[in-house]
Amino acid sequence: MRDPQPLSAAISELFAKRGLAARRGNEEVAVAWRRVAGERIARDSRILSLRDGTIHISVTSSALLNELVSFHSQQLLADMQTECSEIELKQLRFQLKTSQ
């Protein structure tokens, strides 16, 4: 039998086992992305996942993919790190997905 633990620890363990914290983190990152990216970029992109500090983002066109990787990636990452300061964000990964 395990030793008693505080209720907060038990709830945290339950969230981790059920993946609820990850889903909450993904939703929080998606909301922040829409703010940071702006209307034009957010309209043609979406957050796929957040794994190990990497935000995976799909984009709808190769032109936008090239623009984001070549010109905006570092600033968008810095802005996302500011918006989501409680999450350790290391990089943005963009990928082309023509059907969203």
N, C-alpha and C positions, 0 to 999 in steps of 0.2 A: 504494500500500500504506500502511496506517495504521501509526503508531508503536506500539510495544508499550505496553500499559497494565497496571496492576496487576490481579491476578486479582479482587480485591474490586470494582473498577470494572467489570470485564467481567460479573461476576455481577449487580451492581446494574442494569446496562444490560439484561441478559437478563430479569430480573424485571420491569423496567419495560415492555419490549416485549411480554412475555407477559401482563401485567396481574396478575401474582402478588402484587405489593405491595398493589394495590387490594383484591384478594380477602381477603388477610390482614387489611387494615385494616377491611374490612366485618365480618369474623368477630369481630375484637377489639371493635369497636363493639357488635355484637349481644350479646356476652357481657356487656359493661359495662352495656348497656341493661337487661338482665334483673336485674342487681344493683341499679341505680339506681332503676328504675321500681317495683320491688316486685312481688310475686306477682300482685296484682289487675290492675294495669295491664299488666304483661308478658304475662299470659294472653290479653289482648284486643288486643294490638298486636304489631307486628314491624317490624324494620328492613328497609327496602326497599333503600336504597343510601346511600352516603356520597360526595358529589360537591362539590368546591370548598368544603369546610368546612361543608356543610349535610347534616344527617342527615335523610333522608326516612323517615317512619314511617307505616305504615298502622294504622288503628284499626278496630274492628269495629262501633262504634255511634256515632251522632251525639251521644248524651249524653256518651260518653267523649271524643269529639273536642272538644266544647264545654268540658268540664271541663279537659282538658289545655291547650287554648289560653288559656282564661280564667284559670286558677288555678295551674297547675303548670309551665308552659313555662319560665319564667326559672330556677326552682330546678332543674328537670331538666337544663337546659343547663349550669348551673354545676356540678352534680354530674357530668355527663358530661365536662366539661372537666377536672375533677379526676381522674376515673377514666382518661381517655385523654389524659394530659398531653403525650404525644409527638405527638399529632395536633392540628392547629389546627382547632378546632370553633368555628363562628361562629353557627350557628342550628339550630333544630329545625323541621322542616316536617311537619305532620300532615295526613293525608288519609284520607277515609273509604273503606274497602274492605270491603264486607260479606261477601265470600267470601275466606277466606285459605287 
